[in-house]
């Protein structure tokens, strides 16, 4: 892993200091240092369908308002997900096909095969296990001593859950976090901490490990176990996928990142948001029944994935702008969730917000997040058990954030727990 150069956040230009046509929201450092908010605010007001010609990412349109994003996300015939869903283009010799970056009918088929793992019936069966693991994690934490919430809680809980969804050897579950972090660290999302050659080597290790699991789980017949690998390995439509290493690896990465990074960072983001808005923490303590609503507000507030990208399949007009066939169209979910023309008091964190589920963090249309209910369940159970044990999860230092224009992630969140008296 290469060492990042010293960088002064003050070097990031002010959003209002340049002509609007020069404004570029693709720099991962903007998000790392929380400088992106003013950029998106200006775009929503002055140029909500905004063209950028970027040396690194090429020509792309930034879609920043809620309704425009929904118009793109729900029109997959015109706005294709192929060949990638992040702003940067994958290397031609290392493009990883995955169903989130596919159009129908192949997208629909592959998604349908793995969906039972996170379907309501299976989630009901998993609820007790999730609560048991949450309790074990929380009971193991030091009270009155500073520690990194990201490592001890956010990563540990989501990695244990991910190991269950894959039926992955529990003692090796740290590998899932390692592969997830590797997959989301690349030039394609504004993060070049890992050299490309090293990144590929690590991801091929992921493939090799999962190829062994695939071979072990074939032959389960028409009623395979409810883990992702068994479902893919035993369905007639996908049972040969392992022979296409890039496609198998691509779908593994999709399921690992989707099941790990998003929930992980919402867990950390919720603790931070409540500390930044102490009146909301007081409201939570006085009325734990608000937790389900708060979970939706945390997900909106955090927006764990900042964007999804599409490619226009034809010339089309959006917001008065002429988008050309082949253009990249980037939906900035993180901006849409702060669009005050659609969400009242959008820049406020309100755990009892009316219509809290009216947000765009899970996307819309055929690519709407498959595991959204699992993410909500994990957050709900976690906060129920936190309130049972602790008076206050106190943030005692500045968070350290990931450099990325895609994953709104945390590396460190120093906290101290205060026991209930």
VEXDO-352336 format. One record per residue (C-alpha): x, y, z; residue in one letter. Coordinates in steps of 0.5 Angstrom, whole numbers, plus 500, padded with zeros to 3 digits. Layout:
BEGIN
XYZA;...
***
This chain:
BEGIN
500500500X;503507498X;503512503X;499518502X;502525501X;502531506X;495535504X;493541507X;485541506X;486549506X;488548499X;481545496X;478551493X;472555496X;466553492X;464560490X;471562488X;470560481X;466560475X;460555476X;463551469X;469550473X;466547479X;468539480X;465535485X;469528483X;475530488X;475525493X;479530498X;473534498X;469528501X;474526506X;475533509X;467535508X;468541503X;463538498X;457540502X;458547499X;459545492X;453541492X;449547495X;451551489X;450546484X;443545486X;442552486X;445554480X;447548475X;443542478X;445538471X;452540471X;457538465X;465537467X;470535463X;475532468X;482529466X;482523470X;475521469X;473524463X;466527461X;461527466X;454530468X;453531475X;446530477X;444533484X;437534485X;432529488X;427529482X;432529477X;436523480X;430519481X;428520473X;435517472X;435512477X;428509474X;429510467X;434504466X;433503458X;436510457X;441510463X;445504463X;449501468X;454498464X;460497464X;461500471X;457504477X;463509479X;465515476X;472512474X;472507468X;475500470X;481498466X;480494460X;483488462X;480488469X;473490468X;469486473X;462484471X;457485477X;449485477X;449492479X;453494473X;448490468X;442492465X;436487464X;435481463X;442479466X;441484472X;434481474X;436474473X;443474477X;440479483X;434474483X;438468485X;442471491X;436476493X;433470498X;439471503X;436478505X;429476503X;424478509X;423470511X;431469512X;431476516X;426474521X;430468522X;437472523X;434477527X;435473534X;442471531X;444479530X;441481537X;446476540X;452478536X;450485538X;450484545X;456480545X;460486542X;457491546X;458487552X;466486550X;467494550X;471498555X;467503559X;470509561X;476508556X;477511549X;477506543X;476506536X;468505535X;469504527X;474498529X;470495535X;463496533X;462498526X;467493523X;466487527X;458487527X;458488519X;463483518X;460478523X;454479519X;457478512X;460472514X;453469516X;451471509X;456468505X;457462510X;464464510X;469461515X;468465522X;475465524X;477468517X;472474517X;477479517X;479478510X;472480508X;473487511X;480487508X;477485501X;472490501X;477496503X;481494498X;476494492X;474501494X;480504494X;482505487X;483511482X;476510480X;473513486X;479518488X;483514492X;490511490X;493509497X;493502494X;498501487X;494498482X;498491481X;497490489X;490491489X;489486483X;493481487X;489482493X;483481489X;485475486X;486472493X;479473494X;477470488X;481464490X;478463497X;471463494X;473459488X;474453494X;468455497X;464454490X;467448489X;465445496X;458447495X;456445488X;451439488X;446441493X;440440488X;434445488X;434447495X;441450496X;443453503X;441460504X;448463503X;450467497X;455462494X;451456495X;445460491X;450462485X;453455485X;447451485X;442455480X;442452473X;443460470X;449461474X;453455476X;458456471X;460463473X;466460477X;469459470X;469466469X;473469474X;472476473X;465476473X;465471479X;470476483X;465482480X;459479484X;463477490X;466484491X;459487490X;456483495X;462484500X;462492499X;454492499X;454488505X;459491509X;461498507X;454501507X;452499514X;459500517X;459507516X;452508518X;453505524X;459510525X;455516522X;449515527X;454516533X;457522530X;451525528X;448524535X;454527538X;453533533X;446534535X;446533543X;438535543X;437529538X;441524543X;436527549X;430526545X;432519543X;434517551X;427520553X;423516547X;427509545X;421508540X;423513535X;429508534X;426505527X;425512525X;432515527X;435509523X;432512516X;434519518X;441516520X;442513513X;439519509X;444523513X;450519512X;448517505X;454511505X;455511498X;455518495X;454517488X;452512482X;454512475X;450511469X;451512461X;446515456X;444510451X;441515447X;441523446X;436526451X;435532455X;435533462X;434539466X;434543460X;441540458X;443536452X;446529454X;449526449X;449518447X;455515451X;456521456X;457519463X;451521468X;453521475X;447521480X;450524487X;445521492X;449525497X;446531494X;439529493X;439527500X;440535502X;435538497X;431542501X;426543495X;424536496X;426534503X;424539509X;430542513X;434537509X;440540512X;438538519X;439531523X;432530526X;431523529X;423524529X;423527522X;416526518X;417521512X;424519514X;424514509X;423519504X;431519502X;435517496X;440513499X;438506497X;437508490X;431507486X;428503480X;431496479X;438497482X;435499489X;439497494X;437489495X;440489503X;436495505X;432492510X;438488513X;441494514X;436497517X;435491522X;442491524X;442499526X;435498529X;438492534X;444496535X;441502538X;436498542X;442495545X;446501546X;440504550X;440498554X;447499556X;450506556X;447513558X;452516552X;457514547X;461520547X;465522541X;472525544X;476527538X;475528530X;473523526X;478520521X;474519514X;476515508X;478519501X;473517496X;468520492X;464514493X;464511500X;463516505X;467512510X;470512517X;477510519X;477512526X;472515531X;474515538X;469514543X;468513551X;462509553X;458512559X;455506563X;447507565X;447509572X;
***
